Amino acid sequence: MEIRVLRYFLTVVREGGINRAAEILHITQPTLSRQLSQLEEEVGVKLFHRGARKITLTNEGILLRRRAEEILSLVDKTEKELIEQEDFVDGKIVIGCGELAAVQMLPDLFETFSKKYPLVTYDIYTANADLVKEQMEKGLIDIGILLEPIDIGKFDFIRLNKKERWVVLMTPNDPLAEKEAVVASDFEDRPIILPRRINVQNELANWFGDSFEHLRILFTSNLSTNSAIMVRKGLGYSFVIEGAVPFWDRNEIIYRPLYPELSANSVIAWEKQQPFSLAVTKFIEHTKATYAFKA
C-alpha cells in the first residue's frame, strides 16, 4: 500500500468523484480509476459504491479513510521533522490534554519557550487521557497532560503538584445548590452523568460506595463541556474536574465539591526513547527545567 495511492484515495473521498479528483491530482481519470481498483485488489475488499454521479464509501472504505488520515498525518509530520536543523528550530509541537486545572501551566511554558524559539507553533488536542495516550502511542501527539489513574509505564513524565478536584455540575436553582458540598446519598434517584473513562468511573465508584450500584447513570461523556450542556437543560448532574469549569457562565451552571473530597493528580508525559523533532526535544528540556523540581 503506497503513500501516493493513499493520497489519491483521500482526494477521491474528499471530492466525491474520480473526475474532479483526477483534475486536482493532475493525472488522467483512467489512471486514477486503475490505481483505486488496484488498491481494492491489494486490500481484498470493496472500498467504494460507484454511482452514476458520485461515489460513496463502503464500511471498509470508511475504516481505510480513518487509517489513511492517521498514516498521512504521521508521514507529513515525519517529513517535516527530518528537515529541521539544529540552528533553525521551528516546527509544530502537538500537545494533548483534557479539561484540567493543569492546563493553566501551558501558557507560561509557551510564552517562555517562544521567546527562545519564536518560529515554533503549537497544536492543542483536547480529549480524555485514554484518547490522548492512544494518540501519543501512535506518534500523533508529542506531549500529553494526563489525569491519573492511567498506565504510564511506556512514558517519561513529571507528576504535577496541581491538585485536580472532582466537583458536580448543576443549575443555580437546583436544591443541591444550597449545600456547600455534596455527599453520595444526595444522588439517590437523581440522574447523573459520569466521565467515559473506566478508570475514572472506578475512582468515583469507590467514593459512592455501596450506593454506586443503584445510581441512575443517564449519560457518560468524554468531555465535560458536552456534559455541561445536558446539565444546563436539567437532564442530570455531571461529575467533572474543577479545572474544566472556571470560564463557564455561573448564571447557568454552578458546581459543588464532593464530600469527602475526591481529588487526583495530573502528569505531563512523553514516550520513552522516542526520536522527537528538535523543537519537541527542546520543549521537553524546557518543561523539565521549569517543572521537574516542583513535582
Secondary structure as the mmCIF struct_conf table of DSSP 4:
data_model
#
loop_
_struct_conf.conf_type_id
_struct_conf.id
_struct_conf.beg_label_comp_id
_struct_conf.beg_label_asym_id
_struct_conf.beg_label_seq_id
_struct_conf.end_label_comp_id
_struct_conf.end_label_asym_id
_struct_conf.end_label_seq_id
HELX_RH_AL_P HELX_RH_AL_P1 ILE A 3 GLU A 15
TURN_TY1_P TURN_TY1_P1 GLY A 16 GLY A 16
BEND BEND1 GLY A 17 GLY A 17
HELX_RH_AL_P HELX_RH_AL_P2 ILE A 18 LEU A 25
TURN_TY1_P TURN_TY1_P2 HIS A 26 HIS A 26
BEND BEND2 ILE A 27 ILE A 27
HELX_RH_AL_P HELX_RH_AL_P3 GLN A 29 VAL A 43
TURN_TY1_P TURN_TY1_P3 GLY A 44 GLY A 44
BEND BEND3 VAL A 45 VAL A 45
STRN STRN1 PHE A 48 ARG A 50
BEND BEND4 ALA A 52 ARG A 53
STRN STRN2 ILE A 55 LEU A 57
HELX_RH_AL_P HELX_RH_AL_P4 ASN A 59 LEU A 82
TURN_TY1_P TURN_TY1_P4 ILE A 83 ILE A 83
STRN STRN3 GLN A 85 GLN A 85
TURN_TY1_P TURN_TY1_P5 GLU A 86 ASP A 87
STRN STRN4 PHE A 88 PHE A 88
STRN STRN5 GLY A 91 CYS A 97
BEND BEND5 GLU A 99 GLU A 99
HELX_RH_3T_P HELX_RH_3T_P1 ALA A 101 MET A 105
HELX_RH_AL_P HELX_RH_AL_P5 LEU A 106 LYS A 116
TURN_TY1_P TURN_TY1_P6 PRO A 118 LEU A 119
STRN STRN6 VAL A 120 THR A 126
HELX_RH_AL_P HELX_RH_AL_P6 ALA A 129 GLU A 137
TURN_TY1_P TURN_TY1_P7 LYS A 138 GLY A 139
BEND BEND6 LEU A 140 LEU A 140
BEND BEND7 ASP A 142 ASP A 142
STRN STRN7 ILE A 143 LEU A 147
BEND BEND8 GLU A 148 PRO A 149
TURN_TY1_P TURN_TY1_P8 GLY A 153 LYS A 154
STRN STRN8 PHE A 155 ARG A 159
STRN STRN9 GLU A 164 MET A 170
TURN_TY1_P TURN_TY1_P9 PRO A 172 ASN A 173
BEND BEND9 ASP A 174 ASP A 174
HELX_RH_3T_P HELX_RH_3T_P2 PRO A 175 GLU A 178
BEND BEND10 LYS A 179 ALA A 181
STRN STRN10 VAL A 182 VAL A 182
HELX_RH_3T_P HELX_RH_3T_P3 ALA A 184 PHE A 187
TURN_TY1_P TURN_TY1_P10 GLU A 188 ASP A 189
STRN STRN11 PRO A 191 PRO A 195
BEND BEND11 ARG A 196 ARG A 196
HELX_RH_AL_P HELX_RH_AL_P7 ILE A 198 PHE A 208
HELX_RH_3T_P HELX_RH_3T_P4 GLY A 209 HIS A 214
STRN STRN12 ARG A 216 SER A 221
BEND BEND12 ASN A 222 LEU A 223
HELX_RH_AL_P HELX_RH_AL_P8 SER A 224 ARG A 232
TURN_TY1_P TURN_TY1_P11 LYS A 233 GLY A 234
BEND BEND13 LEU A 235 LEU A 235
STRN STRN13 TYR A 237 ILE A 241
HELX_RH_3T_P HELX_RH_3T_P5 GLU A 242 ALA A 244
TURN_TY1_P TURN_TY1_P12 PRO A 246 PHE A 247
BEND BEND14 TRP A 248 TRP A 248
TURN_TY1_P TURN_TY1_P13 ARG A 250 GLU A 252
STRN STRN14 ILE A 254 PRO A 257
STRN STRN15 LEU A 258 LEU A 258
BEND BEND15 TYR A 259 PRO A 260
STRN STRN16 SER A 263 ALA A 264
STRN STRN17 SER A 266 GLU A 271
TURN_TY1_P TURN_TY1_P14 LYS A 272 GLN A 273
HELX_RH_AL_P HELX_RH_AL_P9 LEU A 278 TYR A 291
HELX_RH_3T_P HELX_RH_3T_P6 ALA A 292 LYS A 294
#
